[in-house]
């Protein structure tokens, strides 16, 4: 009988066989973590060639000029209003842009629902996460914070160490995120001589290539790109791209094709923004005309409140106009009865109205 502790040699074993001569694959290196992928990772920075994008910009002069002209017209139009009105109109455009960005990633949340969440935090379990992301986008587009100042601060994320879940996470974390951020910032540095609208397109597509967000997430990349593309604007803090043509956010194609779609998307979005301002001015004229028979100072003040804010409650209107809440509520009922405004909550209390 052979002792269990006795090592039995195979007839195929060679004498003095080293570990390098084993016929089977060696074990994992001692410095490899259990969560590491079993294959080497490619350098993603090589997937984005800035020189190709710069050459494509030179061949897309007409499209770039049309996009830049439309954006300048929209920004100048907003500058023509008083400060409070301009801020309210810009907020309305931000709501439209965010709603279409969400639609582009498959989340169909109407503008009024986003506005209601911003003011009243009303949501359901099904859309709470999406509305929270939308609220983040609204705050970033309205603020002066730039993504180039650090993505942790821009995204509102905390720096975390590797926790063993990096490979099953839907987005980069820890050192992986910091490496992707470095690659993305490197692209922006290479594109620094390009037009801001071109820089925005490059920033958007590089963001998604480097995996700074989850694969299906369009919002974060588009918001970062929108902030970069708005350099030099006076009244509008972001570059619209989705509210005219959501297909500009697609990823397939050559740099020339992607830039062409981006320029056309920016142009269409800005033209839609101008149309929104025209419609609001038309509503104001209509409201003044249809409330001319109402006495007192409340009706004209209430009209301006709806111009300044995309969503109005009785409390908000009383604060904006300086009129008593009772007077505001009476006039809100008259406005609604005449088809000038519509209530969006469907509740008897805590009601909010928008222009109809």
N, C-alpha and C positions, 0 to 999 in steps of 0.2 A: 504493500500500500504506500502511496506517495503522500508525504506530509503536505498539508494544505499550505504551509508557509514556503514550500520549496518551489522555486521558479523553474518552470519547464521550458526549455528552449525549443523553438520551432526549427524544423529542418531547413526552413527558408532563411533563418537568421544568419547574418554574417558576423564573423568575429570582429570585435572592436568597431561596431557600428555607431556612428555619431548621430545626433539628433537631426543634423542637416541632411542625412541620407535616408530618412524615413520615407516609406512609400506612400503614407497617408499625409493629409494636410496637417501642419502644426497647429497648436492651439493659438488662441488670441493673444496678442501682445499684452503684457501685464499693465501697460499704461492706457489701455483702451477701456472706456466706460461701458457698462452693460447696455446703455441706451444708444451708443454710437451705431450709425449705419454700417453694414458690413461691406461697404464699397466706398471708394474715395469720392468726395464731392467736387463737382466742377466749379471753376471760378466763374461766378455769374456776371462779374463785371465785364467779361469778354462778350456777353450777350448784347451789350448796348454799345454801339459804335458812334460816338459823338460826331466824328467827322462826317459820317454818312448823313446824319440828321442836319448838319450845317449845310452840306451840299444840297440836300433836299429843300431846305429853306430858301436857298438862292434860286431854285427853279420854281418856287411857289410864290413869287412876288405878288402876283395879282390877288391870290387868295388871302395872303397875309395883309395886304393893304386894305382889302374889303373888311376883314375882321377888325383890324386896328381902327378903321374909320367908324365902324358901327359902335365899337366900345367907347371911343372918344365922344361920339354923339350922345350916348346914353349917360355917360359920366357928366358931360356938360349940361345935359337936360336936368339932372338931379341938382347940380350946383345952382341952377336958376331959381330954385325954391328956397323959402326960408328954412332956417336950420332945423326946426322941429318937424316941418313938413318933409324936408329932404330925408331926415332920419327915418320917418315913418314909411316913406316910399321905398327907401332902400331895404327896410325890414320886410316889406311886402315882396320885393324881388328875391330876397334871400329865401323866403318861405317857398316861393315857386321853384327856385333852383333846387332846394333840398328835397322837395316832394318828387321832382323828376329824377334826381339822383337815386332816391330810394327805389323808384320805379325801375330804373336801369339795372338795379341789382335784384329785382324780383319782389320788392316790398311795396305794394300799392297802398300807400297811406295818403289820403287827400290833404291838401294844404290846411284846411280848417281844423283837421284833427291834430296836426302838428302844432298849430297855433294854440289850440285849446290845451294841449299838454304843456306848452311853454308857460301859459298863464295860470292854469288850474291843476296841472299834473294829473290829468284824467287819462287813464289807460286801462287796458285789460291785461290779463296774464299772457295773452297771445301776442300783443304788440308792445309790451312794456320795454323790452330791450331795444327794439327798433326805434321807438319814440325817444328813448334815452340817447341813442346815437344821433338822431335828428336834432335833438336839443343841443348836443355837443357841436354839431355842424353849424347851427345857428349862432352859437356863441363865438365860435372861431371865425366865422365869416364877418361878424360884426366887430371883432376886436382887432387890435394892431399886432397881435402875436404872430410871428412868422415861423414857418416850419424849419427854416434854416437856423433858428436859435436853439435847436435841440428837439428831437422828436419825442422824448419822454415828456417834456413839458407841453409840447403842442398837442399830443394825443391824450394827455392827462393820465399817463401810465406811470406806475412805480417801477423803478429798476429792481429786477429780481435776478438771483443767481440761478444757475441750472438746477432744476428740481427733478430731473429724471423723466420729465414728461415732454421734453422738447420735440421728440420724434412723433408724438401723437397729437401735438398741439396744432391747431389750424392756422397759427401765425408764429412768426419767429419770436423767440424769447431769449433773455440773457445775452450771452456772447454772440449767439446767432443773430439777434436783432441788432446789436451794436455793429456787427460786421456788415449787415445789410444796409444799415444807416450810413456807414462810412462809404460804401459803394455808391449809394444814392447821392450823397453830398459830393462825391467825386464827379459824378455826371453833371451836376449843377455847375461845378467849377469849370468843367470843360465847355459847358454851354453858356458861359457868362457873357460872351460877346454876341449871342443871338438875341433876337427880339424877345421881350417878356412873354408874348403869347406863344412863341416857339419854345421858350424855356418851360412854360407851363405844360405844354404837350409832352416834352421830354421828361419832365418831372413825373407826370401821371404814368406814363408807360414804364419808366424805369422803376417807379415805386412798385408796380405790379410784377415786373420781371424779378425784382429782388425779393419779393415776398414779404414786404413790410406789413401787409395786412393779410387777412384770410383770403383765399383764392376768389371767393364770390363777393368780397367786400369791394364796392366801388366808391363808397362815400368818403373814406379817409383819404384815398389817393386823389380824388377829385377836389376835395376841400384844400388839400395842400397845394395842388396845382393852381387852383383858383386864387389863392393868396399870392403865389409867385407871379401869376400873370397880371395882377392888378397893380404892378409897380408903376408909380407916376400918376395914378388916379387920384382925384381930389375928393370925390363924394361917394364913390362906390368902392367898398373894400374887398371886392372879389371879382374875378373874371367869370361871367356866366358862360356855360357851355352846354348844359343839359336841357334847359327849359325851351330850347328851340329844336334840338335834334339829339335825342339820347343815343343815337347810333354813332355819334362822334366818339363815344367812350369805348368802342370795340377795340379789340387787341390784334386782330388779324391784319396782315398786310405789310408792305415795305414801309420804311420811314416816310417816303414821299406820299404814299397812300394814306398813312396815318395822319400826316400833317395836313393833307388836303381835307380829310374828314374833320379834323380838329378846327381848322380855320373856318370851314363852312358851319360847323356847330356853334362856334363863338359868334359868327355873324348872325345866324338865325336866332340865337338866344338873345342877343342884344336888340335885334329888331322886335322880338316878342316883348322884351322889356319896355321898349318905347311904346308899343301898342298898349301895354298895361297902363302906362302913364296916361296915354290918350284916353283910354276908357275911364280911368279914374277922374280925369278932368271933365269928361262928358257927364259922369255921374254927379259930380259936384254942381255943374250947371243945371242939370235936370232937377236935383234936390232943391236948389235955390228957387227954381221956377215953380216946383210943385208944393213948396211950403211958404210961398209968398203970402198966403192968406192967414198964416199963423202969426199971432201976436207975440211980443216979448223978444228978449235977446237969446233965449235958449235955442231955437231952431238953427240960426246961423252958426252958433258956437258948436252945436252938436254935429253939424255937417263937417266942420273943420276937424272935430275929434275923429270922425270916421276917415277923413283923409290922412290924418297923422298916424292912426293905428289900424292895422288890419283886423284887429279883434277888439271889441269894446263891450264892457259890462256897465251896468248902471253906476257902480262905484268908480270905475275908471273914468267914465264920462263926467261924473260930478267933480272929480279931481282935475281933469283937464280943463273943463269949462268954468269951474268955480261957481256952479249953480247947484242948488239943493238937489238931493237925490230924488225927492218927490217930483220936482219939476222935470228932471231928466227922465224918469220913468213914464210920466205922462206923454212926453214928446217921443220917446222910443216907441210907445204903442201907436202913436199917430204915424210915425215914419214907417213902421211895419205894416200898418193897415193900408198905406199908400204904395206899398211895394218897393220902398227905397232900401230897406234893410231886411235881413232874414236872421232868425234865431237858429243857432246850430246845435244847442245841447239837447233840446226837446224836453227840458225840465221846467218845472214851475219856479224853482229857486235856482240861484247861481246861474242866471242866464247870460249868454254872450251873443252878440250880434256882429254880422259882417254886412258889407254893402251888397245889395242884390243886383 
